[in-house]
Amino acid sequence: MTRNDELFDRARAVIPGGVNSPVRAFGSVGGTPRFYVSATGPYVTDAEGRDYVDLVASWGPALVGHAHPEVIDAVVDAARRGLSFGASTPAETELAVEIRRRVPIAEKIRLVSTGTEATMTAIRLARGATGRDLLVKFSGHYHGHSDGLLAQAGSGLATLALPGSAGVPAPIAAQTLVVPYNDRAALEAVFAEHGANIAAVITEAAGANMGVVPPAPGFTTFLRELTNRHGALLISDEVLTGFRSGPSGYWGVLREAGEDVAPDLLTFGKVVGGGLPVAALAGRAEIMDLLAPLGPVYQAGTLSGNPVAVAAGLATLRLADSDVYARISRAADTVSVAASAALDAAGVPHVVQRAGTLFSVFFGSAVVAGVPDYETATRQDAGAYAAFFHAMLEAGVSLPPSAFEAWFLTAAHDDVALGRILEALPGAARAAAAA
Ligand code: PMP
């Protein structure tokens, strides 16, 4: 038995599935999840001392690479001054100011600890602001694990959703309407039937939890017009894309593409905490000011705006200048082009989809025409991805352990790290072809 197997057995005895978040269990690719003991720059090191070029980046936060010295210094410095006060600190305001500098439509910001809390609170706020209950979400978009967001589409388009997890009460799931992404007609139908009762549409700024599925050109603008027409709010979830797909998140990517869309509320997470638990909801001041203590919508957190976590987020964002985004973008170009070439050479049908610096690769002939929505994403060849994933892991490259995830680059992926990825790709592509 390897050291890693021992660690997994020990974990499984006391932790459900041996993991504290399900995707870590390798459920969709098979095999035993690796236990990591350290990470630096573009590398993670497992408990057996093997290092891997990391394309997970903690699912996004490690924008400037793992354990960047300036981030670690900021964290250590903050920790020495006290781990938590349960009172305001100057740095919280600095982080809010930095967020608003990058995304000026985020007029006011409330810091929380997880993306789940941010979206949950944004929805409560939308309901409080409109006096309406229903929420529209897109199939395949993930917004955390609060009850109302673990909903799945029922049989008909304009019907109320069913629970997406055991333990979610049907009446709560029924407050959510689930529609296919990038489908204007489905949205029109849902608003035609329920428009007067819809508090908000929540959308990932660019879909990145079913593989990367960006909004079709004009789709986000359409969402803004439709919600305006019906007096509903638009919530853009940038927990994954925020300050990663570009310096101003996917909001900025869209703006550069000529779509200047102002959602009422936005949510941030991941990069905004630089690897420690910080997330945020933000938006128009008049709506944000409905939060307690100013307004009637309640929200709170013992560790909200925690000084050590805020130090990590602030240091990360301050490091994330245009050069950082240019490096990540170049690395994404290099890896996505090389992956595609290796798969072509091995005869593996695939399509690469991109949203700013984020991309993912969908395997299989059923998806080569492009993936606009979740239904199409489910037709990918997960078996081919699993074979590819394991061959890459054996060769020392850690990809996301699921075909439904983005590949994350960091500014620390230098030529050496990229070279190791490029070397591993042809063999992994042949493994996918043989699967
Ligand atoms: N929204 C999006 C778009 C996400 O990608 C995630 C996490 N992957 C969440 C919300 C939930 O964030 P957290 O895991 O911090 O609760």
Residues whose N, C-alpha, C, O or C-beta is under 5 A from the ligand:
A	BS01	PMP	T114 G115 T116 Y142 H143 G144 E204 D237 V239 L240 G269
